[in-house]
Amino acid sequence: MNNLELIEEYKKFISFEKRLSPSSVKSYLRDINELLKLNNNKELNNYRLEDIRKNITVLHSQGLGGKSLSRVLSSWRGFFNFLINQHKFKKNPTLGIKAPKSKKLLPQTLSVDQTLKLIDIKDISFLGIRDHAILELFYSSGLRLSELVNLNYNDINFDDGIISIIGKGNKERVAPIGSFASIAIKKWLKIRKNISGLESENKILFLSKNSKKLTPRAIQYRLKFWAIKQGVPENIHPHLLRHSFASHMLQSSQDLRAVQELLGHENISTTQIYTHLDFQHLSKVYDKAHPRAKKK
């Protein structure tokens, strides 16, 4: 089989057997096609460790950081493992190669006051009621943008105060939904059922005036709109509300494991970055309050 045929077979494998999401499949294939491009479409069974090391050096020189390079290496490694298992390739040329480390940047968050100011929308128009429900839900349950976009209204159990979420890798988790978010969503559902042209089988929770499913870009735009209107001087994006949710939960509860479960992180190391944010918060309190603090 030639390179394109092998890639097509791998696409079917990760789509139907591994059941990766379409966005994950697209990301893997993009990385694999970049590998072929870097090596002038060299036959895959002729790749060597030196080729991969050179490729990583080239990508690093083009500005890719350690996190991005680790993702690329992971894509390549999984692909070659597939070729070994399914097509009797002799070796995986990516083994033993690590991406250069990059400086860890702490995620930006809003303060509690800034967050409440952002989501306290009084507008009772179609867009105002819908967007208020979106913002309340983002902050209430710490959803990813992709999770909110694909949410169905029957994923919410108002009686139990919980929401069923399909996260990364099609993994399902259950998260609580706060009372403010529940009230805002119930108001939106009354408006939603009267949308012109709405078909009964359309269960997507958040829709446009034309009964179309909202795109991620549309939601990003609406958040920026409300940031300006509500006077929140930050670069507002959906993940910022997820970061703020995690940071505020950790500050209040000090329960890292619970925050990990709420966010749907597979590894607790991913969640631990919020402990650094929490320490920054404590340091500021200390500097302001302690008589022997170094900073004044």
Secondary structure, DSSP 8 states (H G I E B T S, - for coil): --HHHHHHHHHHIIIIIS---HHHHHHHHHHHHHHHHHTTT--GGG--HHHHHHHHHHHHHTT--HHHHHHHHHHHHHHHHHHHHHH--S--TTTT---------------HHHHHHHH-----SHHHHHHHHHHHHHHHHT--HHHHHT-BGGGEETTTTEEEEE-GGG-EEEEE--HHHHHHHHHHHHHHTT-TT--TT--BSSB-TTS-B--HHHHHHHHHHHHHHHT--S---HHHHHHHHHHHHHHHH--HHHHHHHHT-SSHHHHTHHHHHHHHHHHHHHHHH-TT-S--
